Amino acid sequence: MIKSLIDSLRFLVEIATVSLLIWAGWHSPSLVGRLIGGVALPIAVLLAWGRWIAPRSPFQLVEWQRLIAEIVLFGGTTMAAVAIGQTRLALSYGAVVLVSLLLTHGVR
């Protein structure tokens, strides 16, 4: 039961991450920036996540590598929210991410 709740929180964090990346990308002043930041980057994140981080991936990184990749991804997403002026959202997102990371990598 607890694992199901942790997995659900984790999934919500993943959805929020992609959503925030798209939102931040669309705040670029140029069309090329919007396409790269709002379309290409989120797609690249989804592909990389599915290949190396997803629980059922045959190419899953080892635990410490996954943790580093997640910290970089979630931290970058938090900074992207700050960059578009969404400080409160960034703090809320960061707090939920921290709880998710602690539960995911701390509970076995």
Protein Blocks (a to p, Z undefined) as FASTA:
>chain_A
ZZmmmmmmmmmmmmmmmmmmmmmmmmpfbfklmmmmmmmmmmmmmmmmmmmmomklckbc
cfklmmmmmmmmmmmmmmmmmmnopamlmmmmmmmmmmmmmmmmmpZZ
